[in-house]
Amino acid sequence: MTRGTGLLVVALAALALALWSLAPDQRPLHNDEAVNGVKFGQLWSGQGYRYDPNEHHGPSLYYATLAVSRLTGAPADCDSLTDGRLRFTTVLFGAGLLLLLLLVADGLGRHAVAWAALLTATSPAIVFYSRYYIHEVLLVFFTFLAIAAGWRYSRRRRVGWLLLAGAAVGAMHATKETFVITLAAAMLALGLNQLWGRWLDASAAPPKPCGLKFSHLAAAVGVWLVVALLLFSSFFANAAGPLDSVRTYLPWLNRAGGASPHIHPWSFYLHRLLFFHADKGPVWSEAFILALAVVGARAAFVRQGVAGASAGFVRFLALYAFALMAAYSLISYKTPWCLLSFWHGMILLAGVGAAWLAGRAKRRLPRIAITLLLLAGAGHLAWQAMLANGPYAADRRNPYVYAQTSPDLPRLVRQVEALARAHPQGHQMLVHVMAPDSDYWPLPWYLRSLKQVGWWDQVPADPYGAVMIASSQLHAALDERQTHVMVGYFELRPQVFLELYVDLDLWRAYLAKNPAKPE
């Protein structure tokens, strides 16, 4: 790889980090982000962390956030943590995907690496979910690290690279249960790639023996297990954690089999990625990436014009990415951020496809024309990424928005905070929150500064407090006694509303402190 390509990749990574960090509070936290925020807040405030095999995925997100928070001087007070500070951790890992490309430059080819970096930085899906405080982008980062380290080992046979790959797999394990799908796709791709190289690609020279030493492999597996053990056991504070990381597959297999509200048809991901158009919304499409990925895969299989690249490595990526896409499409349980695992593989292939197309033109003017067309395609992706993270950040017309918290919810939070300031006990005032099936998230994150908050799935026998927040589905009518007043409806998510009830004396105190402004 030339110095210029390396500098370009580093510059794109720095630019991505800077741009993706802008306006991190553009939309309120999704339910899942809020749960992760609360769990990290407990760890940050010294309450520790304990892996839950039934929900919430693995511990790597929380410990990564802990490291980033310490390095960046986060406030010691958990109540002072912001949405943006949480999301900065995932932004770092998303931008890190560009830097990892430097490890596979002799596998993809230097031109392909530059195109892959540009497409990673502009893909709306990558950008949107890198600004999402969930586990997915960490899983993709550790997966790519494992692949890149494995590739480096295959080139130099230095055990350090294989140990790094083992550590990356351990981090994958400690990130999300779906890492087993990624491992299965990678193992299948490795096997099929070997078969293709040995028996089906008659035009190719016989593949070099792998040279993988059993002692190196055993050491890598050992590192994997040590990393997973440390994280799942909360650094030996939770002895049941490692075993729970195996038990977790019972509830998750149950969900994957259909016991979940997140059941969608096989086309769910492709619909969002290739063509998505809601009424009065823009047309969204990343079909440009898939088309280039097909070109890149074809070039590897026919061994035609993959300049400076390893056809075997690109072929492995093609088998891996398409196998992973098929697996995720066939599993009934689907949430849109899961697409990142296979889509990142498609972006790597797309880089090869773009380099192949640009390299086909032998004359200067056609080469410039093709390059400009490719840049226009990347520009269109960047425009969509700006829309997805700007005016459509919490809009259902955005294909990457899913069960998103309404922008109206911060208005409720501000109202409750203002009531606390008017209450004699301040943030010690009694607040009751009631919603069926715990359908009040992300309020536990946003109301964490209030010290006396009760949470119920139904209206309790004695629901009354200074402030009460009730789901409209409960038909609570908590103002019938005329001791409280219902002061407004607030949207939690589309078509899901909360009612705010306030003690009359507190409401009078609030109005006295916040008189209505004349129109």
Buried (B, 14 or more C-beta within 10 A) or exposed (E): BEEEBBEBBBEBBEEBBEBBBEEBEBBBBBBBBBBBBBBBBBBBBEEEBBBBBEEBBBBBBBBBBBEBBEEEEBEEEBEEBEBBBBBBBBBBBBBBBBBBBBBBBBBBBBBBBBBBBBBBBBBBBBBBBBBBBBBBBBBBBBBBBBBBBBBBBBEEBEBEBBBBBBBBBBBBBBBBBBBEBBBEBBEBBBEBBBEBBEEEBEEEEEEEEEEBEEEBBEBBBEBBBEBBBBBBBBBEEBEEBBEBBEEBEEBBEEBBEEEBEBBBEBEBBBBBBBEBEBEEBBEBBBEBBBBBBBBBBBBBBEBEEBBBBBBBBBBBBBBBBBBBBEBBBEBBBBBBBBBBBBBBBBBBBBBBBBBBBBBBBEEEEEBEEBBEEBEEBBEBBBEBBBBBBEEBBBBBBBBBBBBBBBBBBBEBBEBBBEBBEBBEEEBEBBBBBBBEEEBBBBBBBBBBBBBEBEBBBEBEEEBBBBBBBBBBBBEBEBBEEEEBBBBBEBBBBBEBBBBBBBBEEBBEBBEEEEEEEEE
